[in-house]
Amino acid sequence: MPLPKRATTISWTLQILVAAILFQTLFFKFTGAEESKHIFRTLGLEPVGRIGSGIAELISVVLLLTPRTVTLGALLALGVISGAIMSHLTRLGIVVQNDGGLLFGLALIVFAGALGILVFHRTQIPFVGKLWLHRGFIAPPLSNVPSR
């Protein structure tokens, strides 16, 4: 079901924002930048975790920028970034190597953006979206709201 123009614009803005943040981190993960190595050494996941999360983020970027797979991309981004946020809260700390909390802040932006994308595309979430909509747990899509 297509979104109204305004919702489509907001969704695309969120998709591009989330994809851009995830994409820019790939350079650091795939080139083995010292900060990335430090993070994954601290977690005990260097190099497999660094490369694996980079691959998952790359897949998420592609899915987010492909109209038919936006929901899957947002779900994958939400999963990957939830792990990053939990790592910051439990093992890494908010500030990593004097970054002023930048990585943690970007992770929160990705989380909120992916969640926003899922709200806009909630009826496309396999099983869950249609069930929640049918049960009345979430509001109907904007295109189904009668105009006055």
N, C-alpha and C positions, 0 to 999 in steps of 0.2 A: 504494500500500500504506500503510495508516494506521500512524502511529507509536504506540507505547505511551504511556499517559497521562503518565508522567514525562518522556519525551522530547518529547512535545507541549508540555508546560509550559515546558521549557527552551527549545525552539525558539521559542515565542511570546515568551518573555522576551527572547531575542536579537533577534527580528524587531522588537519594539517599541523596544528600545534603539537598534538601528541606525537604524530609521526616525526615531526622535525626534532623534538627533544630526544626521542628514542634513536633516531638516525644519527644525530651528532655524537652520541655516546659510542657508536659502533667503531669509529676511528680509534678511540682510546682502548677499547676492548680487543680489537683485532690486531692492533700494532703492538700490544703489550706495554702500554704506557705505565710508568711506575705507579701512578695513583691507582690504576685498575689492578695491577699486580698486588699492591699493598692491601686493597680491599679484599680480594679473593684469597690472599694468603692468610689474612686475619680470620676469614671464615673457614679456612681449611679446604678451599675449593679451587685453588690455583693449579693448573691452568684450565681444567675441565669446566669449572663453573663459569669462568670468564668467557670462554669460547661458546659454551652452551647457552648462556644467557644472551650473548651477542647474537647467536643464530635465532633464538626465540624472538628477540627484539626485531631483527631484520624481517622475519616472517610476519610479525605483527605490523610493521610499517607497510609492507606490501599489501596485506589484507585490509588495513585501514584506508588505503588509497584506491582500493578497488570497490566500486559501488556494491557489487553483489556480496562481498565478504566483509563489509564494515563491522557487522556485529561480532563475527569471529575474531577480527583484529582487535576490537575493543575488549573482548573477553580475555584474549591472550595477553594484551597489554596490562589489563587489570591483574591477572595472575602473576605475571613477571614482576610488576612494580609492587605488588603486595609483599612479595618475598624481599624486595629491596628495602621497603619501608620497615618490615619486621627486622631485617638485618641491622638497619640503622638504630632501631629502638632497643635491640637486645645486645648486639656485639660491637657494632662500629661506633655508635654515638651519632649525635646529630651533626657535629663538625668532624670532618675527616681530613686529616693533614692540613689544618688551618684553612679550609675552604669557606669558612663562615657559614656553613650549613647549606651551601649552594646545591650540592647533590641531593640532599634531603628535600630541599624546597622544590627542586625539579621533579623529584619522585612524587611529591604531593600534587603538583600540577598535573602530572601524567595520570595519577589516580583519579583526581577530580574530573579531568577531561574525558577519560575513558568511561567513567561512570555517567557523565553527561551524554556521551554518545549513545550509551546503552539506554538511557531514558528516552532519547529521541527515536531510537530504533527498537523499542521494547517489544513491539509485536513481531519482530523478526528473530527474537531470541528463540532458538529451538525449544519446543515444549513449554518452557517456563513462561515466556511472554504471552502466549495465547491462554495458558491456564490462569495466570494472574489477571489478565484482562477479563476473562470469562467470569472469574470469581469476584471481580470488582475490587481487587486489592490495589490496583493502580488505575489512574484516570484513563479514559479512552484516548486514542490518538487525536491530535488536534484536528485532523481532517474529518473526524466523525462527530465533532461537536456542532450541533445545529446553530446556524446563525440567526440572529434576532433582527 
